[in-house]
């Protein structure tokens, strides 16, 4: 029989052997991945904003990986359906990628009793891909020319000035809550079933204003159908250089950037994550890819997996505070 010392030595050798086998397997995986088509799960319907970004991205990723990258649109529950599908039904092997957003990953867990996934435990971030700031937009027929005009009207008749959003708990709604808190105003929130419906009513005069993604209102602003009064960012947008930030306009602390990024299941082998990160960053830094998207109002970016993880954790905590302070509840 082995004595205690020999048993320890045998266990150590066994552990080294297992580690060596794992290292060899990972090395082989890095050389062979991907060996079959890859699926990119998009939590919006075909033609949506996320889809418009994902499709050209998937085409270029397919070229770089040497395998088809298939778009799988799974809309519903503000991204919960798609996220839960990846987290609960797909293997941690890098063959299913999730195109996540701040709404799905940092906001939803604080609003829904059961999302079907844990954003901090179930996903391995790869890279941030894009962001766009929310902006305060008013109808062209309204008398509001500045944020100060809106604040003055809101304070003159508290609880009468309304703003629209894509529904309770989305980043548009949360920007409105931030605005109220930082300006000392009391507004009426009018939730819609989607941002386009709310924006149509802003243009039609049914509601005076909303907080919306810059990329969604840029065309309407250029067409003179709405006015953008301020950008909820720490810096001005290069696409609207004459529009002030919220801080410059008198609403300091109102910052809301709607970001998206690519993730895989937690437990995906490191060589696969590294390969995907390398190829994705090359795409995101390519001028030809960036140009058309930036003209639409997207800020195309990239990050390390750790930078993406840090941002997700920070926004997860920040959104929890905003939602609790505003007593936000799902429709």
C-alpha positions as CSV (number, residue, x, y, z in Angstrom):
1,X,0.0,0.0,0.0
2,X,1.1,3.6,-0.6
3,X,2.1,5.5,2.5
4,X,0.8,9.1,3.0
5,X,3.8,10.7,1.3
6,X,3.5,8.5,-1.8
7,X,-0.2,9.1,-2.0
8,X,0.3,12.8,-2.0
9,X,2.9,12.5,-4.7
10,X,0.6,10.3,-6.8
11,X,-2.2,12.8,-6.4
12,X,0.0,15.6,-7.4
13,X,1.2,13.7,-10.5
14,X,-2.4,12.9,-11.4
15,X,-3.4,16.6,-11.1
16,X,-0.5,17.6,-13.3
17,X,-1.5,14.9,-15.9
18,X,-5.1,16.3,-15.9
19,X,-3.9,19.8,-16.3
20,X,-1.6,18.7,-19.1
21,X,-4.4,17.0,-20.9
22,X,-6.7,20.0,-20.5
23,X,-3.9,22.3,-21.9
24,X,-3.4,19.9,-24.9
25,X,-7.2,19.8,-25.5
26,X,-7.5,23.6,-25.4
27,X,-4.5,23.9,-27.7
28,X,-6.2,21.5,-30.2
29,X,-9.5,23.3,-29.8
30,X,-7.9,26.6,-30.6
31,X,-6.5,25.1,-33.8
32,X,-9.7,23.5,-35.0
33,X,-12.4,26.1,-33.8
34,X,-14.7,26.6,-35.5
35,X,-15.4,23.3,-37.2
36,X,-19.0,24.0,-37.9
37,X,-21.4,27.0,-38.4
38,X,-21.7,29.5,-35.6
39,X,-25.0,31.1,-34.5
40,X,-25.4,34.7,-33.4
41,X,-28.6,35.1,-31.3
42,X,-30.2,38.6,-31.7
43,X,-32.9,39.5,-29.2
44,X,-34.8,41.7,-31.7
45,X,-36.8,40.9,-34.8
46,X,-35.3,41.1,-38.3
47,X,-35.0,44.7,-39.3
48,X,-34.6,46.1,-35.8
49,X,-31.8,48.3,-34.7
50,X,-29.8,45.4,-33.2
51,X,-30.4,43.3,-36.3
52,X,-29.1,46.1,-38.5
53,X,-25.8,46.1,-36.7
54,X,-25.6,42.3,-36.3
55,X,-26.0,41.3,-39.9
56,X,-23.0,43.1,-41.5
57,X,-21.0,42.1,-38.4
58,X,-22.0,38.4,-38.8
59,X,-21.0,38.5,-42.5
60,X,-17.5,39.8,-41.7
61,X,-17.1,37.4,-38.8
62,X,-18.0,34.5,-41.1
63,X,-15.3,35.5,-43.5
64,X,-12.7,35.7,-40.7
65,X,-13.8,32.4,-39.0
66,X,-14.1,30.5,-42.3
67,X,-17.6,29.2,-41.3
68,X,-21.1,30.5,-41.8
69,X,-22.4,32.8,-39.0
70,X,-26.1,32.4,-38.9
71,X,-28.4,35.1,-37.4
72,X,-31.1,33.7,-35.1
73,X,-33.7,36.4,-34.2
74,X,-35.4,35.7,-30.9
75,X,-37.4,38.8,-29.9
76,X,-39.5,39.1,-26.8
77,X,-39.5,40.2,-23.1
78,X,-36.9,42.9,-23.7
79,X,-34.3,40.3,-24.6
80,X,-35.0,37.9,-21.8
81,X,-36.2,35.1,-24.2
82,X,-33.0,35.2,-26.3
83,X,-30.7,35.5,-23.2
84,X,-32.4,32.6,-21.4
85,X,-32.2,30.5,-24.6
86,X,-28.5,30.9,-24.8
87,X,-27.9,30.6,-21.1
88,X,-30.1,27.5,-20.6
89,X,-30.2,25.6,-23.9
90,X,-26.8,26.1,-25.6
91,X,-23.4,24.6,-24.9
92,X,-20.5,26.5,-23.6
93,X,-18.4,25.8,-26.7
94,X,-18.4,29.1,-28.6
95,X,-20.8,28.0,-31.3
96,X,-23.6,30.2,-30.0
97,X,-23.0,33.9,-29.5
98,X,-25.4,36.3,-27.7
99,X,-25.7,39.9,-28.8
100,X,-26.6,41.4,-25.5
101,X,-27.5,44.9,-24.4
102,X,-27.6,47.1,-21.3
103,X,-31.4,46.7,-21.1
104,X,-31.3,42.9,-21.1
105,X,-28.2,42.4,-19.0
106,X,-28.2,45.3,-16.6
107,X,-31.8,46.4,-16.3
108,X,-34.0,43.4,-16.7
109,X,-32.7,41.4,-13.7
110,X,-34.0,44.2,-11.4
111,X,-37.4,44.3,-13.1
112,X,-38.5,40.8,-13.7
113,X,-39.1,38.2,-11.0
114,X,-37.6,35.5,-13.2
115,X,-35.6,36.3,-16.3
116,X,-34.3,32.7,-16.8
117,X,-30.7,33.7,-16.7
118,X,-28.1,35.4,-14.5
119,X,-26.1,38.0,-16.5
120,X,-23.1,37.9,-14.1
121,X,-22.9,34.2,-13.9
122,X,-24.2,32.7,-17.1
123,X,-22.3,34.8,-19.6
124,X,-18.7,35.3,-20.6
125,X,-18.3,38.8,-22.2
126,X,-16.1,39.0,-25.3
127,X,-16.3,42.6,-26.4
128,X,-18.5,45.7,-26.4
129,X,-19.5,46.5,-29.9
130,X,-21.4,49.8,-30.0
131,X,-23.3,52.4,-27.9
132,X,-25.5,55.3,-28.6
133,X,-26.5,58.0,-26.1
134,X,-30.0,58.8,-25.2
135,X,-31.2,62.3,-26.1
136,X,-34.0,64.6,-25.0
137,X,-36.1,65.0,-28.1
138,X,-39.2,67.3,-28.5
139,X,-41.7,67.8,-31.2
140,X,-41.0,70.5,-33.7
141,X,-44.3,72.2,-32.9
142,X,-43.6,72.5,-29.2
143,X,-42.4,75.7,-27.7
144,X,-39.4,74.1,-26.1
145,X,-36.0,75.2,-27.5
146,X,-33.8,74.3,-24.6
147,X,-33.6,72.0,-21.5
148,X,-34.2,75.1,-19.4
149,X,-37.5,75.6,-21.2
150,X,-38.6,72.0,-20.4
151,X,-37.6,72.4,-16.7
152,X,-39.4,75.7,-16.4
153,X,-42.6,74.3,-17.8
154,X,-42.4,71.2,-15.7
155,X,-41.8,73.2,-12.5
156,X,-44.6,75.6,-13.4
157,X,-47.2,72.8,-13.5
158,X,-45.8,69.7,-11.7
159,X,-47.1,66.4,-12.9
160,X,-48.6,67.7,-16.2
161,X,-45.7,67.5,-18.7
162,X,-45.4,64.0,-20.2
163,X,-42.7,62.0,-21.8
164,X,-42.9,58.8,-23.8
165,X,-40.7,55.7,-23.9
166,X,-40.6,52.2,-25.3
167,X,-42.2,50.8,-22.1
168,X,-41.6,50.6,-18.4
169,X,-38.1,49.9,-17.3
170,X,-36.3,50.4,-20.6
171,X,-33.3,52.9,-20.8
172,X,-35.6,55.6,-22.2
173,X,-37.8,55.4,-19.2
174,X,-34.8,55.3,-16.8
175,X,-33.3,58.4,-18.5
176,X,-36.5,60.2,-17.8
177,X,-36.3,59.2,-14.1
178,X,-32.7,60.5,-14.0
179,X,-33.8,63.7,-15.5
180,X,-36.6,64.2,-12.9
181,X,-34.2,63.4,-10.1
182,X,-31.4,65.7,-11.3
183,X,-33.7,68.7,-12.2
184,X,-36.2,68.4,-9.4
185,X,-39.1,68.0,-11.8
186,X,-42.2,65.8,-11.8
187,X,-43.1,64.4,-15.2
188,X,-45.8,62.0,-16.4
189,X,-44.4,58.8,-18.0
190,X,-46.3,57.4,-21.0
191,X,-45.1,53.9,-21.9
192,X,-45.5,52.7,-25.4
193,X,-45.0,49.3,-27.0
194,X,-41.8,50.3,-28.7
195,X,-39.7,53.4,-29.3
196,X,-41.0,54.0,-32.9
197,X,-44.6,54.4,-31.7
198,X,-43.6,56.9,-29.0
199,X,-41.5,58.9,-31.5
200,X,-44.4,59.0,-34.0
201,X,-46.6,60.6,-31.3
202,X,-43.8,63.1,-30.5
203,X,-43.8,64.1,-34.1
204,X,-47.6,64.1,-34.3
205,X,-48.0,66.2,-31.2
206,X,-49.8,63.7,-29.0
207,X,-47.0,63.9,-26.5
208,X,-44.4,66.7,-26.3
209,X,-41.2,64.8,-25.7
210,X,-39.3,61.6,-25.0
211,X,-35.8,60.3,-24.2
212,X,-34.7,58.2,-27.1
213,X,-31.5,56.7,-28.7
214,X,-29.7,59.2,-30.9
215,X,-29.4,56.7,-33.7
216,X,-33.2,56.4,-33.8
217,X,-34.0,60.1,-34.0
218,X,-31.1,61.4,-36.1
219,X,-33.0,61.2,-39.4
220,X,-36.1,62.9,-38.0
221,X,-34.0,65.7,-36.5
222,X,-32.3,66.3,-39.8
223,X,-35.7,66.4,-41.5
224,X,-36.9,69.0,-39.1
225,X,-39.7,66.9,-37.5
226,X,-38.2,67.0,-34.0
227,X,-35.6,69.0,-32.1
228,X,-32.9,67.3,-30.0
229,X,-32.3,69.5,-26.9
230,X,-29.5,67.6,-25.1
231,X,-27.4,64.5,-25.2
232,X,-27.3,62.2,-22.2
233,X,-23.5,61.7,-22.4
234,X,-20.4,63.2,-20.9
235,X,-19.4,64.7,-24.3
236,X,-21.2,66.1,-27.3
237,X,-22.0,63.9,-30.3
238,X,-19.9,64.5,-33.4
239,X,-23.1,64.1,-35.4
240,X,-24.8,66.9,-33.6
241,X,-21.9,69.1,-32.4
242,X,-24.2,72.1,-31.6
243,X,-26.4,70.1,-29.2
244,X,-25.2,70.4,-25.6
245,X,-24.7,67.6,-23.2
246,X,-27.2,67.3,-20.3
247,X,-24.6,68.8,-18.0
248,X,-24.0,71.7,-20.3
249,X,-27.8,72.3,-20.6
250,X,-28.4,72.4,-16.9
251,X,-29.1,68.8,-16.0
252,X,-25.8,67.4,-14.6
253,X,-25.7,63.7,-13.9
254,X,-28.1,62.6,-16.6
255,X,-26.0,60.1,-18.5
256,X,-27.5,57.1,-20.2
257,X,-25.6,55.2,-22.9
258,X,-27.4,52.3,-24.6
259,X,-24.6,49.8,-25.2
260,X,-24.4,46.3,-26.8
261,X,-21.8,43.6,-26.9
262,X,-21.0,40.0,-27.8
263,X,-21.1,37.3,-25.2
264,X,-20.9,33.5,-25.0
265,X,-21.8,31.0,-22.3
266,X,-19.7,31.0,-19.1
267,X,-17.3,28.1,-19.2
268,X,-16.5,28.5,-22.9
269,X,-12.8,27.4,-23.3
270,X,-10.4,30.3,-23.1
271,X,-8.8,29.7,-26.5
272,X,-12.2,30.0,-28.1
273,X,-12.9,33.3,-26.3
274,X,-9.5,34.6,-27.3
275,X,-10.1,33.6,-31.0
276,X,-13.5,35.2,-31.1
277,X,-12.2,38.4,-29.3
278,X,-9.3,38.7,-31.8
279,X,-11.6,38.4,-34.9
280,X,-14.3,40.6,-33.5
281,X,-12.0,43.4,-32.6
282,X,-10.5,43.4,-36.0
283,X,-14.0,43.9,-37.5
284,X,-14.9,46.6,-35.1
285,X,-11.7,48.6,-35.8
286,X,-12.1,48.3,-39.6
287,X,-12.9,51.8,-41.1
288,X,-15.2,50.2,-43.8
289,X,-17.3,48.6,-41.2
290,X,-17.5,51.6,-38.9
291,X,-18.3,54.3,-41.5
292,X,-22.0,53.5,-42.3
293,X,-22.9,52.6,-38.7
294,X,-21.3,55.8,-37.3
295,X,-23.3,57.8,-39.9
296,X,-26.4,56.3,-38.4
297,X,-25.5,57.5,-34.9
298,X,-23.8,54.4,-33.5
299,X,-20.5,54.8,-31.6
300,X,-18.7,51.7,-32.7
301,X,-16.3,50.4,-30.1
302,X,-14.4,47.4,-28.8
303,X,-13.0,46.2,-25.5
304,X,-11.3,43.5,-23.7
305,X,-13.4,40.8,-22.0
306,X,-12.4,42.2,-18.6
307,X,-13.4,45.8,-19.6
308,X,-16.8,44.5,-20.8
309,X,-17.2,42.6,-17.5
310,X,-16.4,45.7,-15.5
311,X,-18.8,47.8,-17.4
312,X,-21.6,45.2,-17.1
313,X,-21.1,45.0,-13.3
314,X,-21.0,48.8,-12.9
315,X,-24.2,49.4,-14.9
316,X,-25.9,46.4,-13.2
317,X,-25.4,48.1,-9.9
318,X,-26.2,51.6,-11.1
319,X,-29.5,50.5,-12.8
320,X,-30.5,48.8,-9.6
321,X,-30.3,52.1,-7.8
322,X,-32.2,54.0,-10.4
323,X,-35.0,51.4,-10.6
324,X,-35.4,51.2,-6.8
325,X,-35.4,55.0,-6.4
326,X,-38.0,55.4,-9.2
327,X,-40.1,52.5,-7.9
328,X,-40.2,51.2,-11.5
329,X,-42.5,48.3,-12.2
330,X,-43.1,46.3,-15.4
331,X,-46.3,46.8,-17.3
